[in-house]
Every structure is written in structure tokens, then in C-alpha cells.
């Protein structure tokens, strides 16, 4: 299940897309306004945005830059096959293009494919994590991480806005269920800081750690 935002001025199209995606157990929010869509994503956690490509580029620009900065996925919907390459060039984050007319099954498939692609790639600022190939890059440079460092960083990147306790990091990155091993987290955090930069991982007082990339 994913959180999905649909921005489309066509009431009927919004309704049909919402119905198809909710049938696939996604949580769907709809609007006909770029301005409202911008407000929604600003105050939300990670969402996939479905954007009607007929909407004004001047209005869409700020929205797309905000989404691109967060590396959130975007699915463009268009009836003009000649614009596909142009649309892909507009957005450098995870993106797809769906040609209209399309039915609910095609929409569900496109969303599933984009989510699958997105879930194998995590990025925050200049930090990129390729989960499938177990590679990490910072400013385009490949970093050498141990398996445990990679797992710890993945856990932090999957919850970039929320501090994680040492116990949560132990369960997520190591599979431990005992609080007695929390020193292990501290040691690996220090190693990650040396590789990522000392300010990249924030210590949250009396709680744990949070990833903080500029």
C-alpha cells in the first residue's frame, strides 16, 4: 500500500483513478489544483504523485522541484505520445509516463512498477542508496560500506524525518530483539559518520538517531 496524490482538473478522471487505486489498497488523495497539491506534499510523508501533463508548466514547476528534492515518484498522464521524452526530461527523480486513454488495470500496473523501482532506490540530497545492487554513492562517489553499515544507513534513509531509537535500529538493521546490544548501534553510527560526514547523522537527545542531509 502507498500514499498517492492525484492532481487532475478532470473530475471524472480523478474519480476513476481514485477508485482503481483504492481497489489496489492504496491511500489516495485527490485535487484539481497545483497549489493545493503543493500544500499537500509539503505537509505529508512520502507520496507518489499522479500529475495530468496538461496542467500549466509554470504552475507545475515549483511542485516538481519540491518532489524532485525529496526524490518522490511522479507518474505523468498524457494523451500525446510525442511528449513522453519531454516529460521524462522534466523530472530527474523516479518517474513514469502513462498514455491516455488507459483503464484501471493499466494504472494499477504503472503505479506498481514505479513503486517497485522507487523502493529499490533511496535518495536524500546527494546521498543515493541502490538497495538491489547494494551500492551507496555520495555526490556521485561510490562509498565502501560494510553489510551492517549499509543496513543501518538503509534503516535511517527509510525514515528520514523521524528519529529512530537504538532498539528500533537494532531490530531493523540487525534483527536483534535485545536492548542489551545498543552499543553496537553507536559504534556503527560513528563509522558511518566518518564516511558520510560528521553532521549527516543527528543524535536525538534521550532517543536515538536521525539522518540529516543538507
C-alpha positions in Angstrom: 0.0 0.0 0.0 1.2 3.5 -0.8 0.1 7.1 -0.3 -0.9 8.6 -3.6 -1.8 12.1 -4.7 -3.8 12.6 -7.9 -3.7 16.1 -9.4 -6.1 16.3 -12.3 -8.6 19.0 -13.3 -11.0 16.4 -14.8 -13.4 15.3 -12.1 -14.4 12.1 -13.8 -10.8 11.1 -14.4 -9.9 11.8 -10.8 -12.8 9.7 -9.6 -12.0 6.7 -11.9 -8.3 6.8 -10.9 -9.1 7.0 -7.2 -11.5 4.1 -7.4 -8.9 1.9 -9.3 -6.1 2.7 -6.9 -8.2 2.3 -3.7 -9.2 -1.1 -5.1 -5.5 -1.9 -5.0 -5.4 -0.9 -1.3 -3.6 2.4 -1.8 -4.4 5.5 0.2 -5.5 8.2 -2.3 -5.8 12.0 -2.0 -7.2 14.0 -5.0 -7.2 17.6 -6.0 -7.7 19.6 -9.2 -5.2 22.3 -8.1 -1.4 22.5 -8.4 -1.4 25.0 -5.5 -3.4 22.6 -3.2 -1.2 19.7 -4.3 1.9 21.7 -3.3 0.4 22.3 0.1 -0.5 18.6 0.5 3.0 17.3 -0.3 4.6 20.0 1.9 2.8 18.6 4.9 2.9 14.9 4.1 5.3 12.0 4.3 6.4 10.2 1.1 3.8 10.1 -1.6 3.6 9.1 -5.2 2.1 11.9 -7.3 0.0 11.4 -10.4 0.1 14.6 -12.5 -2.0 15.4 -15.5 0.5 16.7 -18.0 -2.0 19.2 -19.5 -1.7 21.3 -16.4 0.3 24.6 -16.7 4.1 24.0 -16.7 4.5 27.4 -15.0 2.3 26.2 -12.1 3.8 22.7 -12.1 7.4 23.8 -11.9 7.6 24.5 -8.2 5.7 21.4 -7.4 8.0 19.2 -9.4 11.1 20.8 -7.9 9.8 20.1 -4.4 9.1 16.5 -5.3 12.5 16.1 -7.1 14.3 17.5 -4.0 12.6 14.7 -1.9 13.1 12.2 -4.7 9.4 11.3 -4.6 8.0 9.3 -7.5 5.9 11.1 -10.2 3.6 9.5 -12.8 2.7 11.8 -15.7 -0.5 11.2 -17.5 -0.7 12.4 -21.1 -2.7 11.8 -24.3 0.1 13.0 -26.5 2.7 10.2 -27.2 5.1 12.8 -28.7 5.6 14.4 -25.2 6.8 11.3 -23.4 10.5 12.0 -23.9 10.0 15.7 -22.9 8.1 14.7 -19.7 10.8 12.3 -18.7 13.4 15.1 -19.2 11.4 17.4 -17.0 11.8 15.4 -13.8 15.0 13.8 -12.6 13.5 11.8 -9.8 11.7 8.4 -10.1 9.1 8.9 -12.8 6.9 7.2 -15.3 4.6 8.3 -18.1 1.1 6.7 -18.7 -0.6 7.4 -22.1 -4.3 8.1 -22.2 -6.7 6.5 -22.7 -5.9 3.9 -20.0 -8.0 1.7 -17.8 -7.8 0.9 -14.1 -5.6 -2.2 -14.6 -3.1 -0.2 -16.7 -3.0 2.5 -14.0 -2.5 -0.1 -11.2 0.3 -1.7 -13.2 2.1 1.6 -13.9 1.9 2.6 -10.2 3.1 -0.8 -9.1 6.1 -0.7 -11.5 7.0 2.8 -10.4 6.7 1.9 -6.7 8.9 -1.2 -7.3 11.6 0.9 -9.0 11.4 3.6 -6.2 11.6 1.1 -3.4 14.9 -0.2 -4.7 16.4 3.3 -4.8 16.6 5.6 -1.8 18.0 9.1 -2.0 18.2 12.1 0.2 20.1 15.1 -1.1 23.3 13.9 -2.7 23.2 10.6 -0.9 21.9 7.6 -3.0 21.3 4.0 -1.9 20.8 1.3 -4.5 19.3 -1.5 -2.5 19.2 -4.0 -5.3 22.9 -3.7 -6.1 23.9 -2.8 -2.5 25.7 0.3 -3.6 25.9 3.7 -1.9 27.1 7.0 -3.5 27.6 10.5 -2.1 27.9 13.3 -4.6 28.4 10.6 -7.3 31.3 9.0 -5.5 30.9 5.3 -4.5 31.3 4.7 -0.8 32.7 1.5 0.7 30.2 0.3 3.3 30.1 -3.0 5.3 27.0 -5.0 5.2 25.9 -3.8 8.6 26.7 -0.1 7.8 24.6 -0.4 4.6 21.7 -1.9 6.5 21.9 0.7 9.2 22.0 3.5 6.6 19.0 2.0 4.8 17.0 2.0 8.0 17.8 5.7 8.6 17.0 6.6 5.0 13.7 4.9 5.1 12.6 7.2 8.0 14.4 10.4 7.1 12.1 12.7 9.1 11.7 10.6 12.2 14.3 9.8 14.8 14.8 6.1 15.4 15.7 4.6 18.8 18.7 2.3 19.1 16.3 -0.6 19.8 14.4 0.2 16.5 17.7 0.3 14.6 18.8 -3.0 16.2 15.6 -4.7 15.1 15.6 -3.1 11.6 19.2 -3.3 10.7 20.4 -6.4 12.7 17.3 -8.3 13.5 18.1 -8.2 17.2 15.4 -8.0 19.8 17.5 -7.4 22.9 18.2 -3.9 24.1 21.5 -5.1 25.5 23.2 -4.6 22.2 22.6 -0.9 21.8 26.4 -0.1 22.0 26.6 -1.9 18.6 24.5 0.9 17.0 26.6 3.6 18.5 29.8 2.1 17.1 28.4 1.7 13.6 26.9 5.2 13.7 30.4 6.6 14.4 31.8 4.6 11.4 29.0 5.9 9.1 29.7 9.5 10.3 33.3 9.2 9.3 32.3 8.1 5.8 29.3 10.4 5.3 30.4 13.5 7.2 30.0 14.1 10.9 26.9 16.3 10.5 24.9 13.8 8.4 23.6 11.7 11.3 22.0 13.7 14.1 21.9 12.4 17.7 18.4 13.0 19.2 18.7 13.5 22.9 17.5 10.6 25.0 16.1 8.8 21.9 18.4 7.8 19.2 19.5 9.0 15.7 18.1 10.7 12.7 19.6 11.2 9.2 20.1 14.8 8.4 21.4 15.6 4.9 21.7 19.1 3.5 
